Amino acid sequence: MAEEKKPEQIEQAEKTLTEKVKELVETKIEKLMETGIQVGNIDYFTKLVDIHKDIENEEYWKVKKEVLENDVR
């Protein structure tokens, strides 16, 4: 008999890789903010911020492209 999936499991399965990475990055940034940014983790922190910025930028341009394509039609 197959196991019945809970709503949060279904929601997680429907998320894209980008959404999963974004959530993971946000979680790691939050943890670093709680523990404090130090000399030893500043490089890691800036890389996480850069990844988050890139994902946000990609999402922005996807929406922008859709809007422009709809305006042209």
Contacts in CASP RR format, 6 or more apart in sequence:
PFRMAT RR
TARGET T0000
AUTHOR 0000-0000-0000
METHOD contacts of the structure
MODEL  1
MAEEKKPEQIEQAEKTLTEKVKELVETKIEKLMETGIQVGNIDYFTKLVD
IHKDIENEEYWKVKKEVLENDVR
5 13 0 8 1.000
15 23 0 8 1.000
18 55 0 8 1.000
18 58 0 8 1.000
18 59 0 8 1.000
21 51 0 8 1.000
21 55 0 8 1.000
22 52 0 8 1.000
22 55 0 8 1.000
25 48 0 8 1.000
25 51 0 8 1.000
25 52 0 8 1.000
25 55 0 8 1.000
26 52 0 8 1.000
28 48 0 8 1.000
29 45 0 8 1.000
29 48 0 8 1.000
29 49 0 8 1.000
29 52 0 8 1.000
32 41 0 8 1.000
32 44 0 8 1.000
32 45 0 8 1.000
32 48 0 8 1.000
37 45 0 8 1.000
END
